[in-house]
Amino acid sequence: MPTVDSNGVRGGEIVYASSKNKAMLMPDLRGRSVRDVARTCSQLGLQMEARGEGRVLRQNPSAGSEVNTGQVVYLDFGRAQ
């Protein structure tokens, strides 16, 4: 399965990939701000449900999973200690 990440650089561009079944592969949103994630989800046609504040600590579906337009992405935000 191909990997989907931000080219190994947090704060860099997100790389989008498509799958064979007209679905998209979920990008790795960990470490990104609420505003950045909201923009990305909007561009991909995904709904987001967020908890907390700060940067993404966990996401579901995980990076590389197939997602469809309109699907809900669950995100936990927090601050690094």
PDB file of N, CA, C and O in Angstrom:
ATOM      1  N   MET A   1       0.853  -1.172   0.000  1.00  0.00           N
ATOM      2  CA  MET A   1       0.000   0.000   0.000  1.00  0.00           C
ATOM      3  C   MET A   1       0.896   1.231   0.000  1.00  0.00           C
ATOM      4  O   MET A   1       1.863   1.283   0.760  1.00  0.00           O
ATOM      5  N   PRO A   2       0.596   2.228  -0.840  1.00  0.00           N
ATOM      6  CA  PRO A   2       1.416   3.430  -0.849  1.00  0.00           C
ATOM      7  C   PRO A   2       1.273   4.204   0.449  1.00  0.00           C
ATOM      8  O   PRO A   2       0.232   4.152   1.105  1.00  0.00           O
ATOM      9  N   THR A   3       2.312   4.912   0.809  1.00  0.00           N
ATOM     10  CA  THR A   3       2.230   5.731   2.009  1.00  0.00           C
ATOM     11  C   THR A   3       1.797   7.137   1.624  1.00  0.00           C
ATOM     12  O   THR A   3       2.058   7.600   0.513  1.00  0.00           O
ATOM     13  N   VAL A   4       1.138   7.803   2.548  1.00  0.00           N
ATOM     14  CA  VAL A   4       0.675   9.157   2.321  1.00  0.00           C
ATOM     15  C   VAL A   4       1.195   9.992   3.471  1.00  0.00           C
ATOM     16  O   VAL A   4       0.835   9.766   4.626  1.00  0.00           O
ATOM     17  N   ASP A   5       2.042  10.957   3.153  1.00  0.00           N
ATOM     18  CA  ASP A   5       2.557  11.803   4.217  1.00  0.00           C
ATOM     19  C   ASP A   5       2.830  13.189   3.667  1.00  0.00           C
ATOM     20  O   ASP A   5       2.448  13.505   2.540  1.00  0.00           O
ATOM     21  N   SER A   6       3.465  13.982   4.434  1.00  0.00           N
ATOM     22  CA  SER A   6       3.756  15.355   4.024  1.00  0.00           C
ATOM     23  C   SER A   6       5.217  15.474   3.576  1.00  0.00           C
ATOM     24  O   SER A   6       5.899  16.440   3.920  1.00  0.00           O
ATOM     25  N   ASN A   7       5.678  14.519   2.831  1.00  0.00           N
ATOM     26  CA  ASN A   7       7.058  14.479   2.343  1.00  0.00           C
ATOM     27  C   ASN A   7       8.067  14.475   3.475  1.00  0.00           C
ATOM     28  O   ASN A   7       9.207  14.902   3.295  1.00  0.00           O
ATOM     29  N   GLY A   8       7.650  13.991   4.649  1.00  0.00           N
ATOM     30  CA  GLY A   8       8.555  13.891   5.773  1.00  0.00           C
ATOM     31  C   GLY A   8       8.836  15.212   6.475  1.00  0.00           C
ATOM     32  O   GLY A   8       9.644  15.258   7.403  1.00  0.00           O
ATOM     33  N   VAL A   9       8.179  16.287   6.047  1.00  0.00           N
ATOM     34  CA  VAL A   9       8.424  17.591   6.639  1.00  0.00           C
ATOM     35  C   VAL A   9       7.119  18.139   7.202  1.00  0.00           C
ATOM     36  O   VAL A   9       6.188  18.410   6.444  1.00  0.00           O
ATOM     37  N   ARG A  10       7.040  18.303   8.500  1.00  0.00           N
ATOM     38  CA  ARG A  10       5.852  18.908   9.097  1.00  0.00           C
ATOM     39  C   ARG A  10       5.828  20.371   8.702  1.00  0.00           C
ATOM     40  O   ARG A  10       6.849  21.057   8.760  1.00  0.00           O
ATOM     41  N   GLY A  11       4.669  20.841   8.302  1.00  0.00           N
ATOM     42  CA  GLY A  11       4.554  22.214   7.850  1.00  0.00           C
ATOM     43  C   GLY A  11       4.760  22.334   6.345  1.00  0.00           C
ATOM     44  O   GLY A  11       4.598  23.418   5.783  1.00  0.00           O
ATOM     45  N   GLY A  12       5.116  21.233   5.686  1.00  0.00           N
ATOM     46  CA  GLY A  12       5.275  21.228   4.238  1.00  0.00           C
ATOM     47  C   GLY A  12       3.948  20.946   3.571  1.00  0.00           C
ATOM     48  O   GLY A  12       2.907  20.945   4.228  1.00  0.00           O
ATOM     49  N   GLU A  13       3.975  20.714   2.302  1.00  0.00           N
ATOM     50  CA  GLU A  13       2.751  20.430   1.570  1.00  0.00           C
ATOM     51  C   GLU A  13       2.286  19.013   1.844  1.00  0.00           C
ATOM     52  O   GLU A  13       3.098  18.114   2.064  1.00  0.00           O
ATOM     53  N   ILE A  14       0.973  18.819   1.828  1.00  0.00           N
ATOM     54  CA  ILE A  14       0.395  17.489   1.987  1.00  0.00           C
ATOM     55  C   ILE A  14       0.334  16.845   0.614  1.00  0.00           C
ATOM     56  O   ILE A  14      -0.081  17.478  -0.357  1.00  0.00           O
ATOM     57  N   VAL A  15       0.745  15.600   0.533  1.00  0.00           N
ATOM     58  CA  VAL A  15       0.697  14.858  -0.715  1.00  0.00           C
ATOM     59  C   VAL A  15      -0.594  14.062  -0.739  1.00  0.00           C
ATOM     60  O   VAL A  15      -0.882  13.305   0.188  1.00  0.00           O
ATOM     61  N   TYR A  16      -1.376  14.233  -1.805  1.00  0.00           N
ATOM     62  CA  TYR A  16      -2.627  13.507  -1.955  1.00  0.00           C
ATOM     63  C   TYR A  16      -2.407  12.369  -2.939  1.00  0.00           C
ATOM     64  O   TYR A  16      -1.670  12.515  -3.914  1.00  0.00           O
ATOM     65  N   ALA A  17      -3.036  11.259  -2.683  1.00  0.00           N
ATOM     66  CA  ALA A  17      -2.936  10.117  -3.584  1.00  0.00           C
ATOM     67  C   ALA A  17      -4.314   9.539  -3.787  1.00  0.00           C
ATOM     68  O   ALA A  17      -5.148   9.581  -2.883  1.00  0.00           O
ATOM     69  N   SER A  18      -4.558   9.006  -4.949  1.00  0.00           N
ATOM     70  CA  SER A  18      -5.854   8.372  -5.183  1.00  0.00           C
ATOM     71  C   SER A  18      -5.672   6.864  -5.214  1.00  0.00           C
ATOM     72  O   SER A  18      -4.586   6.356  -5.494  1.00  0.00           O
ATOM     73  N   SER A  19      -6.753   6.163  -4.922  1.00  0.00           N
ATOM     74  CA  SER A  19      -6.704   4.702  -4.933  1.00  0.00           C
ATOM     75  C   SER A  19      -7.428   4.187  -6.160  1.00  0.00           C
ATOM     76  O   SER A  19      -7.942   4.969  -6.959  1.00  0.00           O
ATOM     77  N   LYS A  20      -7.469   2.907  -6.307  1.00  0.00           N
ATOM     78  CA  LYS A  20      -8.084   2.291  -7.480  1.00  0.00           C
ATOM     79  C   LYS A  20      -9.609   2.362  -7.470  1.00  0.00           C
ATOM     80  O   LYS A  20     -10.221   2.302  -8.537  1.00  0.00           O
ATOM     81  N   ASN A  21     -10.237   2.487  -6.316  1.00  0.00           N
ATOM     82  CA  ASN A  21     -11.690   2.371  -6.202  1.00  0.00           C
ATOM     83  C   ASN A  21     -12.409   3.710  -6.152  1.00  0.00           C
ATOM     84  O   ASN A  21     -13.444   3.823  -5.497  1.00  0.00           O
ATOM     85  N   LYS A  22     -11.884   4.729  -6.830  1.00  0.00           N
ATOM     86  CA  LYS A  22     -12.481   6.059  -6.840  1.00  0.00           C
ATOM     87  C   LYS A  22     -12.566   6.662  -5.442  1.00  0.00           C
ATOM     88  O   LYS A  22     -13.351   7.579  -5.200  1.00  0.00           O
ATOM     89  N   ALA A  23     -11.779   6.157  -4.554  1.00  0.00           N
ATOM     90  CA  ALA A  23     -11.669   6.718  -3.208  1.00  0.00           C
ATOM     91  C   ALA A  23     -10.330   7.441  -3.145  1.00  0.00           C
ATOM     92  O   ALA A  23      -9.486   7.285  -4.028  1.00  0.00           O
ATOM     93  N   MET A  24     -10.148   8.223  -2.110  1.00  0.00           N
ATOM     94  CA  MET A  24      -8.869   8.899  -1.889  1.00  0.00           C
ATOM     95  C   MET A  24      -8.151   8.178  -0.757  1.00  0.00           C
ATOM     96  O   MET A  24      -8.764   7.432   0.007  1.00  0.00           O
ATOM     97  N   LEU A  25      -6.863   8.406  -0.662  1.00  0.00           N
ATOM     98  CA  LEU A  25      -6.120   7.900   0.477  1.00  0.00           C
ATOM     99  C   LEU A  25      -5.969   9.044   1.469  1.00  0.00           C
ATOM    100  O   LEU A  25      -5.585  10.156   1.106  1.00  0.00           O
ATOM    101  N   MET A  26      -6.277   8.755   2.718  1.00  0.00           N
ATOM    102  CA  MET A  26      -6.253   9.757   3.776  1.00  0.00           C
ATOM    103  C   MET A  26      -4.832  10.259   3.993  1.00  0.00           C
ATOM    104  O   MET A  26      -3.918   9.462   4.204  1.00  0.00           O
ATOM    105  N   PRO A  27      -4.637  11.598   3.941  1.00  0.00           N
ATOM    106  CA  PRO A  27      -3.303  12.130   4.220  1.00  0.00           C
ATOM    107  C   PRO A  27      -2.981  12.067   5.715  1.00  0.00           C
ATOM    108  O   PRO A  27      -3.883  11.937   6.542  1.00  0.00           O
ATOM    109  N   ASP A  28      -1.718  12.156   6.050  1.00  0.00           N
ATOM    110  CA  ASP A  28      -1.273  12.197   7.436  1.00  0.00           C
ATOM    111  C   ASP A  28      -1.432  13.629   7.935  1.00  0.00           C
ATOM    112  O   ASP A  28      -0.701  14.519   7.500  1.00  0.00           O
ATOM    113  N   LEU A  29      -2.375  13.860   8.839  1.00  0.00           N
ATOM    114  CA  LEU A  29      -2.657  15.199   9.343  1.00  0.00           C
ATOM    115  C   LEU A  29      -1.999  15.465  10.690  1.00  0.00           C
ATOM    116  O   LEU A  29      -2.115  16.570  11.221  1.00  0.00           O
ATOM    117  N   ARG A  30      -1.317  14.481  11.247  1.00  0.00           N
ATOM    118  CA  ARG A  30      -0.702  14.658  12.563  1.00  0.00           C
ATOM    119  C   ARG A  30       0.274  15.830  12.558  1.00  0.00           C
ATOM    120  O   ARG A  30       1.054  16.006  11.621  1.00  0.00           O
ATOM    121  N   GLY A  31       0.214  16.633  13.632  1.00  0.00           N
ATOM    122  CA  GLY A  31       1.105  17.772  13.765  1.00  0.00           C
ATOM    123  C   GLY A  31       0.587  19.037  13.118  1.00  0.00           C
ATOM    124  O   GLY A  31       1.243  20.075  13.201  1.00  0.00           O
ATOM    125  N   ARG A  32      -0.562  18.988  12.478  1.00  0.00           N
ATOM    126  CA  ARG A  32      -1.110  20.151  11.779  1.00  0.00           C
ATOM    127  C   ARG A  32      -2.110  20.901  12.651  1.00  0.00           C
ATOM    128  O   ARG A  32      -2.709  20.327  13.560  1.00  0.00           O
ATOM    129  N   SER A  33      -2.281  22.178  12.368  1.00  0.00           N
ATOM    130  CA  SER A  33      -3.192  23.031  13.133  1.00  0.00           C
ATOM    131  C   SER A  33      -4.646  22.788  12.728  1.00  0.00           C
ATOM    132  O   SER A  33      -4.929  22.195  11.687  1.00  0.00           O
ATOM    133  N   VAL A  34      -5.553  23.258  13.574  1.00  0.00           N
ATOM    134  CA  VAL A  34      -6.986  23.138  13.287  1.00  0.00           C
ATOM    135  C   VAL A  34      -7.317  23.818  11.964  1.00  0.00           C
ATOM    136  O   VAL A  34      -8.033  23.260  11.133  1.00  0.00           O
ATOM    137  N   ARG A  35      -6.800  25.010  11.778  1.00  0.00           N
ATOM    138  CA  ARG A  35      -7.082  25.772  10.544  1.00  0.00           C
ATOM    139  C   ARG A  35      -6.577  25.030   9.312  1.00  0.00           C
ATOM    140  O   ARG A  35      -7.284  24.945   8.308  1.00  0.00           O
ATOM    141  N   ASP A  36      -5.375  24.500   9.378  1.00  0.00           N
ATOM    142  CA  ASP A  36      -4.782  23.777   8.260  1.00  0.00           C
ATOM    143  C   ASP A  36      -5.590  22.520   7.937  1.00  0.00           C
ATOM    144  O   ASP A  36      -5.846  22.217   6.772  1.00  0.00           O
ATOM    145  N   VAL A  37      -5.985  21.798   8.978  1.00  0.00           N
ATOM    146  CA  VAL A  37      -6.762  20.567   8.786  1.00  0.00           C
ATOM    147  C   VAL A  37      -8.146  20.883   8.218  1.00  0.00           C
ATOM    148  O   VAL A  37      -8.640  20.162   7.351  1.00  0.00           O
ATOM    149  N   ALA A  38      -8.772  21.956   8.700  1.00  0.00           N
ATOM    150  CA  ALA A  38     -10.092  22.343   8.190  1.00  0.00           C
ATOM    151  C   ALA A  38     -10.010  22.668   6.700  1.00  0.00           C
ATOM    152  O   ALA A  38     -10.894  22.293   5.930  1.00  0.00           O
ATOM    153  N   ARG A  39      -8.960  23.357   6.301  1.00  0.00           N
ATOM    154  CA  ARG A  39      -8.769  23.699   4.884  1.00  0.00           C
ATOM    155  C   ARG A  39      -8.568  22.434   4.053  1.00  0.00           C
ATOM    156  O   ARG A  39      -9.171  22.282   2.991  1.00  0.00           O
ATOM    157  N   THR A  40      -7.725  21.534   4.535  1.00  0.00           N
ATOM    158  CA  THR A  40      -7.457  20.290   3.813  1.00  0.00           C
ATOM    159  C   THR A  40      -8.712  19.446   3.669  1.00  0.00           C
ATOM    160  O   THR A  40      -9.002  18.945   2.582  1.00  0.00           O
ATOM    161  N   CYS A  41      -9.463  19.283   4.758  1.00  0.00           N
ATOM    162  CA  CYS A  41     -10.687  18.484   4.708  1.00  0.00           C
ATOM    163  C   CYS A  41     -11.694  19.102   3.747  1.00  0.00           C
ATOM    164  O   CYS A  41     -12.367  18.388   3.004  1.00  0.00           O
ATOM    165  N   SER A  42     -11.796  20.416   3.763  1.00  0.00           N
ATOM    166  CA  SER A  42     -12.709  21.100   2.847  1.00  0.00           C
ATOM    167  C   SER A  42     -12.320  20.846   1.392  1.00  0.00           C
ATOM    168  O   SER A  42     -13.178  20.560   0.557  1.00  0.00           O
ATOM    169  N   GLN A  43     -11.032  20.949   1.092  1.00  0.00           N
ATOM    170  CA  GLN A  43     -10.552  20.721  -0.266  1.00  0.00           C
ATOM    171  C   GLN A  43     -10.814  19.291  -0.732  1.00  0.00           C
ATOM    172  O   GLN A  43     -11.061  19.053  -1.914  1.00  0.00           O
ATOM    173  N   LEU A  44     -10.759  18.349   0.194  1.00  0.00           N
ATOM    174  CA  LEU A  44     -10.971  16.938  -0.151  1.00  0.00           C
ATOM    175  C   LEU A  44     -12.438  16.524  -0.069  1.00  0.00           C
ATOM    176  O   LEU A  44     -12.789  15.403  -0.438  1.00  0.00           O
ATOM    177  N   GLY A  45     -13.300  17.430   0.416  1.00  0.00           N
ATOM    178  CA  GLY A  45     -14.717  17.095   0.546  1.00  0.00           C
ATOM    179  C   GLY A  45     -15.008  16.200   1.736  1.00  0.00           C
ATOM    180  O   GLY A  45     -15.990  15.458   1.732  1.00  0.00           O
ATOM    181  N   LEU A  46     -14.154  16.264   2.765  1.00  0.00           N
ATOM    182  CA  LEU A  46     -14.331  15.448   3.959  1.00  0.00           C
ATOM    183  C   LEU A  46     -14.939  16.288   5.073  1.00  0.00           C
ATOM    184  O   LEU A  46     -14.683  17.489   5.159  1.00  0.00           O
ATOM    185  N   GLN A  47     -15.730  15.669   5.914  1.00  0.00           N
ATOM    186  CA  GLN A  47     -16.273  16.317   7.104  1.00  0.00           C
ATOM    187  C   GLN A  47     -15.289  16.052   8.237  1.00  0.00           C
ATOM    188  O   GLN A  47     -14.622  15.018   8.255  1.00  0.00           O
ATOM    189  N   MET A  48     -15.199  16.976   9.172  1.00  0.00           N
ATOM    190  CA  MET A  48     -14.295  16.723  10.286  1.00  0.00           C
ATOM    191  C   MET A  48     -15.000  16.903  11.613  1.00  0.00           C
ATOM    192  O   MET A  48     -15.840  17.787  11.780  1.00  0.00           O
ATOM    193  N   GLU A  49     -14.640  16.045  12.551  1.00  0.00           N
ATOM    194  CA  GLU A  49     -15.113  16.153  13.926  1.00  0.00           C
ATOM    195  C   GLU A  49     -13.861  16.241  14.785  1.00  0.00           C
ATOM    196  O   GLU A  49     -13.068  15.302  14.858  1.00  0.00           O
ATOM    197  N   ALA A  50     -13.699  17.402  15.441  1.00  0.00           N
ATOM    198  CA  ALA A  50     -12.467  17.670  16.173  1.00  0.00           C
ATOM    199  C   ALA A  50     -12.721  17.782  17.667  1.00  0.00           C
ATOM    200  O   ALA A  50     -13.765  18.270  18.100  1.00  0.00           O
ATOM    201  N   ARG A  51     -11.747  17.322  18.450  1.00  0.00           N
ATOM    202  CA  ARG A  51     -11.767  17.475  19.908  1.00  0.00           C
ATOM    203  C   ARG A  51     -10.434  18.062  20.337  1.00  0.00           C
ATOM    204  O   ARG A  51      -9.382  17.645  19.852  1.00  0.00           O
ATOM    205  N   GLY A  52     -10.476  19.027  21.243  1.00  0.00           N
ATOM    206  CA  GLY A  52      -9.266  19.607  21.791  1.00  0.00           C
ATOM    207  C   GLY A  52      -8.788  20.795  20.997  1.00  0.00           C
ATOM    208  O   GLY A  52      -9.489  21.297  20.118  1.00  0.00           O
ATOM    209  N   GLU A  53      -7.589  21.241  21.310  1.00  0.00           N
ATOM    210  CA  GLU A  53      -6.983  22.376  20.628  1.00  0.00           C
ATOM    211  C   GLU A  53      -5.490  22.154  20.530  1.00  0.00           C
ATOM    212  O   GLU A  53      -4.915  21.349  21.262  1.00  0.00           O
ATOM    213  N   GLY A  54      -4.877  22.873  19.621  1.00  0.00           N
ATOM    214  CA  GLY A  54      -3.439  22.703  19.394  1.00  0.00           C
ATOM    215  C   GLY A  54      -3.193  22.073  18.040  1.00  0.00           C
ATOM    216  O   GLY A  54      -3.634  22.599  17.017  1.00  0.00           O
ATOM    217  N   ARG A  55      -2.496  20.957  18.026  1.00  0.00           N
ATOM    218  CA  ARG A  55      -2.150  20.250  16.784  1.00  0.00           C
ATOM    219  C   ARG A  55      -2.681  18.823  16.841  1.00  0.00           C
ATOM    220  O   ARG A  55      -2.915  18.272  17.916  1.00  0.00           O
ATOM    221  N   VAL A  56      -2.865  18.238  15.662  1.00  0.00           N
ATOM    222  CA  VAL A  56      -3.426  16.877  15.592  1.00  0.00           C
ATOM    223  C   VAL A  56      -2.476  15.883  16.249  1.00  0.00           C
ATOM    224  O   VAL A  56      -1.299  15.788  15.899  1.00  0.00           O
ATOM    225  N   LEU A  57      -3.027  15.142  17.217  1.00  0.00           N
ATOM    226  CA  LEU A  57      -2.277  14.063  17.868  1.00  0.00           C
ATOM    227  C   LEU A  57      -2.673  12.712  17.297  1.00  0.00           C
ATOM    228  O   LEU A  57      -1.828  11.839  17.096  1.00  0.00           O
ATOM    229  N   ARG A  58      -3.973  12.545  17.035  1.00  0.00           N
ATOM    230  CA  ARG A  58      -4.502  11.282  16.502  1.00  0.00           C
ATOM    231  C   ARG A  58      -5.566  11.585  15.455  1.00  0.00           C
ATOM    232  O   ARG A  58      -6.261  12.599  15.524  1.00  0.00           O
ATOM    233  N   GLN A  59      -5.676  10.690  14.496  1.00  0.00           N
ATOM    234  CA  GLN A  59      -6.706  10.822  13.466  1.00  0.00           C
ATOM    235  C   GLN A  59      -7.302   9.461  13.153  1.00  0.00           C
ATOM    236  O   GLN A  59      -6.641   8.429  13.262  1.00  0.00           O
ATOM    237  N   ASN A  60      -8.557   9.487  12.764  1.00  0.00           N
ATOM    238  CA  ASN A  60      -9.255   8.275  12.333  1.00  0.00           C
ATOM    239  C   ASN A  60     -10.206   8.685  11.215  1.00  0.00           C
ATOM    240  O   ASN A  60     -11.096   9.504  11.445  1.00  0.00           O
ATOM    241  N   PRO A  61     -10.045   8.143  10.023  1.00  0.00           N
ATOM    242  CA  PRO A  61      -9.184   7.043   9.609  1.00  0.00           C
ATOM    243  C   PRO A  61      -7.707   7.447   9.594  1.00  0.00           C
ATOM    244  O   PRO A  61      -7.353   8.622   9.503  1.00  0.00           O
ATOM    245  N   SER A  62      -6.879   6.429   9.685  1.00  0.00           N
ATOM    246  CA  SER A  62      -5.437   6.655   9.723  1.00  0.00           C
ATOM    247  C   SER A  62      -4.913   7.008   8.332  1.00  0.00           C
ATOM    248  O   SER A  62      -5.566   6.755   7.320  1.00  0.00           O
ATOM    249  N   ALA A  63      -3.727   7.593   8.310  1.00  0.00           N
ATOM    250  CA  ALA A  63      -3.080   7.962   7.047  1.00  0.00           C
ATOM    251  C   ALA A  63      -2.945   6.728   6.159  1.00  0.00           C
ATOM    252  O   ALA A  63      -2.555   5.657   6.622  1.00  0.00           O
ATOM    253  N   GLY A  64      -3.271   6.893   4.889  1.00  0.00           N
ATOM    254  CA  GLY A  64      -3.175   5.800   3.933  1.00  0.00           C
ATOM    255  C   GLY A  64      -4.450   4.996   3.765  1.00  0.00           C
ATOM    256  O   GLY A  64      -4.548   4.178   2.850  1.00  0.00           O
ATOM    257  N   SER A  65      -5.451   5.221   4.652  1.00  0.00           N
ATOM    258  CA  SER A  65      -6.735   4.518   4.534  1.00  0.00           C
ATOM    259  C   SER A  65      -7.546   5.130   3.399  1.00  0.00           C
ATOM    260  O   SER A  65      -7.423   6.321   3.112  1.00  0.00           O
ATOM    261  N   GLU A  66      -8.371   4.316   2.759  1.00  0.00           N
ATOM    262  CA  GLU A  66      -9.249   4.840   1.723  1.00  0.00           C
ATOM    263  C   GLU A  66     -10.397   5.611   2.357  1.00  0.00           C
ATOM    264  O   GLU A  66     -11.019   5.144   3.311  1.00  0.00           O
ATOM    265  N   VAL A  67     -10.675   6.805   1.815  1.00  0.00           N
ATOM    266  CA  VAL A  67     -11.786   7.630   2.274  1.00  0.00           C
ATOM    267  C   VAL A  67     -12.579   8.097   1.069  1.00  0.00           C
ATOM    268  O   VAL A  67     -12.053   8.198  -0.039  1.00  0.00           O
ATOM    269  N   ASN A  68     -13.849   8.380   1.301  1.00  0.00           N
ATOM    270  CA  ASN A  68     -14.733   8.855   0.241  1.00  0.00           C
ATOM    271  C   ASN A  68     -15.209  10.258   0.552  1.00  0.00           C
ATOM    272  O   ASN A  68     -15.251  10.658   1.715  1.00  0.00           O
ATOM    273  N   THR A  69     -15.563  10.999  -0.465  1.00  0.00           N
ATOM    274  CA  THR A  69     -16.103  12.334  -0.297  1.00  0.00           C
ATOM    275  C   THR A  69     -17.287  12.290   0.663  1.00  0.00           C
ATOM    276  O   THR A  69     -18.147  11.416   0.559  1.00  0.00           O
ATOM    277  N   GLY A  70     -17.324  13.235   1.597  1.00  0.00           N
ATOM    278  CA  GLY A  70     -18.395  13.309   2.573  1.00  0.00           C
ATOM    279  C   GLY A  70     -18.147  12.511   3.842  1.00  0.00           C
ATOM    280  O   GLY A  70     -18.897  12.640   4.809  1.00  0.00           O
ATOM    281  N   GLN A  71     -17.110  11.692   3.852  1.00  0.00           N
ATOM    282  CA  GLN A  71     -16.805  10.870   5.024  1.00  0.00           C
ATOM    283  C   GLN A  71     -16.358  11.753   6.189  1.00  0.00           C
ATOM    284  O   GLN A  71     -15.748  12.802   5.980  1.00  0.00           O
ATOM    285  N   VAL A  72     -16.662  11.325   7.413  1.00  0.00           N
ATOM    286  CA  VAL A  72     -16.258  12.061   8.608  1.00  0.00           C
ATOM    287  C   VAL A  72     -14.865  11.606   9.045  1.00  0.00           C
ATOM    288  O   VAL A  72     -14.579  10.411   9.118  1.00  0.00           O
ATOM    289  N   VAL A  73     -14.009  12.586   9.332  1.00  0.00           N
ATOM    290  CA  VAL A  73     -12.668  12.343   9.853  1.00  0.00           C
ATOM    291  C   VAL A  73     -12.677  12.790  11.315  1.00  0.00           C
ATOM    292  O   VAL A  73     -13.060  13.921  11.617  1.00  0.00           O
ATOM    293  N   TYR A  74     -12.260  11.913  12.215  1.00  0.00           N
ATOM    294  CA  TYR A  74     -12.242  12.209  13.648  1.00  0.00           C
ATOM    295  C   TYR A  74     -10.815  12.578  14.042  1.00  0.00           C
ATOM    296  O   TYR A  74      -9.872  11.833  13.773  1.00  0.00           O
ATOM    297  N   LEU A  75     -10.669  13.743  14.686  1.00  0.00           N
ATOM    298  CA  LEU A  75      -9.351  14.257  15.009  1.00  0.00           C
ATOM    299  C   LEU A  75      -9.257  14.661  16.466  1.00  0.00           C
ATOM    300  O   LEU A  75     -10.140  15.343  16.986  1.00  0.00           O
ATOM    301  N   ASP A  76      -8.184  14.241  17.130  1.00  0.00           N
ATOM    302  CA  ASP A  76      -7.892  14.655  18.496  1.00  0.00           C
ATOM    303  C   ASP A  76      -6.729  15.627  18.456  1.00  0.00           C
ATOM    304  O   ASP A  76      -5.649  15.295  17.969  1.00  0.00           O
ATOM    305  N   PHE A  77      -6.951  16.834  18.971  1.00  0.00           N
ATOM    306  CA  PHE A  77      -5.930  17.867  19.007  1.00  0.00           C
ATOM    307  C   PHE A  77      -5.385  17.992  20.418  1.00  0.00           C
ATOM    308  O   PHE A  77      -6.086  17.688  21.383  1.00  0.00           O
ATOM    309  N   GLY A  78      -4.160  18.430  20.546  1.00  0.00           N
ATOM    310  CA  GLY A  78      -3.550  18.654  21.849  1.00  0.00           C
ATOM    311  C   GLY A  78      -2.258  19.416  21.697  1.00  0.00           C
ATOM    312  O   GLY A  78      -1.835  19.735  20.586  1.00  0.00           O
ATOM    313  N   ARG A  79      -1.647  19.700  22.800  1.00  0.00           N
ATOM    314  CA  ARG A  79      -0.383  20.434  22.812  1.00  0.00           C
ATOM    315  C   ARG A  79       0.738  19.506  23.265  1.00  0.00           C
ATOM    316  O   ARG A  79       0.585  18.755  24.228  1.00  0.00           O
ATOM    317  N   ALA A  80       1.866  19.566  22.560  1.00  0.00           N
ATOM    318  CA  ALA A  80       3.016  18.741  22.928  1.00  0.00           C
ATOM    319  C   ALA A  80       3.575  19.224  24.257  1.00  0.00           C
ATOM    320  O   ALA A  80       3.554  20.420  24.551  1.00  0.00           O
ATOM    321  N   GLN A  81       4.075  18.291  25.059  1.00  0.00           N
ATOM    322  CA  GLN A  81       4.590  18.658  26.379  1.00  0.00           C
ATOM    323  C   GLN A  81       6.075  18.685  26.409  1.00  0.00           C
ATOM    324  O   GLN A  81       6.667  18.977  27.448  1.00  0.00           O
TER     325      GLN A  81
END
